[in-house]
Amino acid sequence: MKLADIICTDAIVASLESTDRDAVIKELAAALCTAKKIKKKDADTLAEAVIKRENEASTGIGKGVAVPHVKHDGITDPIAAIGCSADGIDFTSLDKQPVYSVFLLLSPADNPDKHLQAMETIFKNLQKDDFRRFLRQAQSVDDVVEAVKDADDSSLE
């Protein structure tokens, strides 16, 4: 599975307006709704489910990234939105540092294998210093898309 298979390019927010964790999650869920990947009526429900899950354990994994995620009945294939923040967001990360890149992942509730594959793909790429740096420096949606394509291309080598 490639990042491009998961990331909805129409739900990339290169400059998040929100400044706190819950609002960022809602903003990215709204971006997936605008991109017609989730229904409007599901956007709030999914955001609340992600926030509830986030309250149990932070998905701020350190090094400036967070991967809030949830499995839900209304999702048929894993889909993710990416949000970037120049100022950083408090995600109660493991390393206590702000988060600059957020991957909101929604996965089907009835297919844990797809969820695990998507998580593995995202985490494998987030381990790469260059990928994290390119995301943090991204100024536009095109910059984020380019970083995703480069990450997929480099994983083929």
C-alpha positions in Angstrom: 0.0 0.0 0.0 1.3 3.5 -0.9 0.6 6.8 0.8 -1.1 8.0 -2.3 -3.6 5.1 -1.9 -4.6 6.5 1.5 -4.2 10.3 1.3 -7.1 12.2 -0.2 -5.3 15.1 -2.0 -8.5 17.1 -1.9 -8.4 16.9 1.9 -5.0 18.3 2.4 -4.9 21.5 4.4 -1.5 23.1 3.9 -2.2 25.8 6.5 -4.5 24.7 9.3 -6.7 27.5 10.7 -7.3 25.7 13.9 -4.9 26.0 16.8 -6.0 23.3 19.2 -6.2 19.5 18.9 -10.0 19.0 18.8 -10.5 21.9 16.3 -7.8 20.5 14.1 -9.5 17.1 14.0 -12.8 18.7 13.2 -11.2 20.8 10.5 -9.6 17.7 8.8 -12.9 15.8 9.1 -14.6 18.8 7.4 -11.9 18.7 4.6 -12.8 15.0 4.0 -16.4 16.0 3.8 -15.7 18.8 1.4 -13.7 16.3 -0.7 -16.8 14.1 -0.7 -15.0 11.2 1.1 -17.4 11.2 4.0 -21.0 12.3 4.3 -21.7 15.7 5.9 -23.9 14.0 8.6 -20.9 11.7 9.4 -18.2 14.4 9.7 -19.2 15.5 13.2 -19.7 11.9 14.4 -16.4 10.8 13.1 -14.6 13.8 14.6 -16.1 13.2 18.0 -15.1 9.5 17.8 -11.5 10.5 16.9 -11.5 13.0 19.8 -12.9 10.4 22.2 -10.1 8.0 21.1 -7.5 10.8 21.4 -8.7 11.4 25.0 -7.9 7.8 25.9 -4.3 8.0 24.5 -2.6 10.7 22.5 -1.6 9.9 18.9 1.1 12.6 19.0 3.9 10.2 18.3 6.7 12.7 18.6 9.0 14.4 16.1 6.3 16.9 15.3 3.6 14.5 14.0 0.3 13.1 15.1 -1.9 10.4 13.6 -5.4 10.6 15.1 -7.4 7.7 13.8 -10.6 5.7 14.3 -12.3 2.7 12.7 -15.9 3.4 11.8 -18.9 1.6 10.2 -19.4 4.3 7.6 -15.9 3.9 6.1 -15.3 1.3 3.3 -11.6 2.0 2.6 -8.9 3.7 4.7 -8.8 7.4 3.9 -6.6 10.2 5.3 -6.4 13.9 5.4 -3.2 15.8 6.1 -3.1 19.1 8.0 0.0 21.2 8.4 0.6 23.9 11.1 3.4 26.4 11.0 2.9 27.3 14.6 2.5 23.8 16.0 -0.4 22.3 18.0 -0.4 20.8 21.5 -1.3 17.1 21.0 0.1 16.0 24.3 2.8 14.2 22.3 5.0 11.6 23.8 8.0 13.9 23.4 6.0 16.9 24.8 6.8 18.9 21.6 4.2 20.6 19.4 2.8 18.8 16.3 3.2 20.4 12.9 1.9 17.6 10.7 -1.4 15.8 11.4 -2.6 12.7 9.5 -6.3 12.0 10.2 -6.9 8.4 9.3 -10.4 6.9 9.0 -10.7 3.1 8.5 -13.4 0.6 8.1 -14.6 -0.9 11.3 -15.1 -4.4 9.8 -11.6 -4.7 8.2 -8.8 -4.4 10.8 -6.3 -5.6 8.3 -6.8 -2.6 6.0 -6.5 -0.3 9.1 -3.2 -1.9 10.1 -1.9 -1.7 6.5 -2.7 2.0 6.4 -1.2 2.7 9.8 2.0 0.8 8.8 2.3 2.8 5.6 1.9 6.1 7.3 4.2 5.3 10.2 6.9 3.8 7.9 7.0 7.1 6.1 6.8 9.3 9.2 10.0 7.5 10.4 11.9 9.2 7.6 13.5 12.5 8.6 13.3 13.9 5.1 9.5 13.2 4.8 8.8 14.9 8.1 11.0 17.9 7.1 9.3 18.3 3.7 5.9 18.2 5.3 6.9 20.8 7.9 8.3 23.1 5.2 5.3 22.7 2.9 3.7 26.0 1.9 0.9 24.7 -0.3 -1.2 21.6 -1.1 1.1 21.0 -4.1 4.1 20.8 -1.8 2.4 18.2 0.4 1.3 16.2 -2.6 4.9 16.3 -3.9 6.2 15.1 -0.5 3.7 12.2 -0.6 4.8 11.3 -4.2 8.5 11.5 -3.3 7.9 9.2 -0.2 6.1 6.7 -2.4 8.8 6.8 -5.0 11.6 6.4 -2.4 9.9 3.4 -0.9 10.1 1.6 -4.3 13.9 1.9 -4.3 
